[in-house]
Amino acid sequence: MSRKLFGTDGVRGRANSHPMTAEMALRLGAAAGRYFRRDGRNGHRVVIGKDTRLSGYMLENALTAGLTSTGMNVLLLGPVPTPAVGYLTRSMRADLGIMISASHNPAEDNGIKFFGPDGFKLSDEAEIEIERIVTGEITPAQPQNIGRAKRIDDGRGRYVEYAKTTFPAGQRLDGLKVVVDCANGAAYRAAPEVLWELGADVIPVGVEPDGFNINEGVGSTHPEACAAAVLRHGADLGISLDGDADRVAIIDEKGQLADGDQIMALLASRWADQGRLRGGALVATVMSNLGLERYLGGHGLRLERTAVGDRYVVERMREKGFNLGGEQSGHIVMTDYATTGDGLIAAMQFLAALTDSGMAASQLAAQFEPVPQLLKNVRYASGSDPLSAAQVQLAISDAEIRLAGTGRVLIRKSGTEPLIRVMAEAEDETTLREVVDGIVAAVEQAA
């Protein structure tokens, strides 16, 4: 069975439109409850977290109704980061964790992400089975087996205390002025609390959610807000999170942006020097810059590439026993600490390097010189396959020959809309533009 509801990161869409309706959330909750109560036992539990979108109230109540109708006991965490749900699912011995969030998307969108009892996102097989149950007749629990719902008031506090334990014992952030932009999202209280309790002078940005302003002009998709605050306050560092705090961008003291590739380069070399980097490799996607791959090679380390999506990064990490991976977009996965990307804990690892080295953030955030990269999107008619056209294949082949040894070409279909993404990297920017424009022209002609 192919998946129609689940995408690469749960179920996502516009709030109050299929599939993000109260009715579908109820059915998803009931289907997930039925899936996790296959043994018929009582006492199963699920934790539910959410970000700050207005539609989160609607989806939280609908999921709760569906889950309790099949006998699951629901523990409501309120607004917490996505990685907190992964952590608390495992910590609270739950059978299932659910995060209601559309991450970096605008407020009118929402999504539902599922975590298994180990705190990792559900496998493809589990999602397919839940989707199969959704489309059928869902058997409710007997009246005496209906689940209970309970609000957990200290869920955020538990995560805050855990996050602090990932910072090196004995180190503090005294004397550091840190801007933290929480995108008016799930970490609007947790992130400033952690940094303040570790001793930093915290300047909070994006900490006034109203249900509609998540990611609006703030957060990792709008790092200029954090950069402006860093310059205005003369801060040592800026930390820009997204709406559910599973990704991060670092802003140095000059207001310059460091993406996920630079953060991963720093952590990989630092952990390797400390004997902490398992397998001598970093896992990243095909979108990570060629400069990162060359940097790692210069340190005797490997770059393992996966398809785009943090779930594929985590799958490779678990499969081969690696403990560091992520995406250029700022998802940094450290399985020593978290089961999914954790923007706050990744930022704290950067801060640990900052306090250890005594270097400025601008020095730490520029580990390698990126190879110039250009990405263009070409829209095509749904149902067609322009990549199979002879002229497109020829254009790609010519580009690969032209860039051999000096760059690379990556052509892929978007997983969410009818777009062909044409990306290339080359040391010469004129060549780069010519190569990308040549492939784009061939795709447009075929489309």
Summary of the structure (lengths in Angstrom):
residues: 447
radius of gyration: 22.4
end to end distance: 29.0
largest distance: 71.1
contacts: 1693
relative contact order: 0.10
helix: 39%
strand: 21%
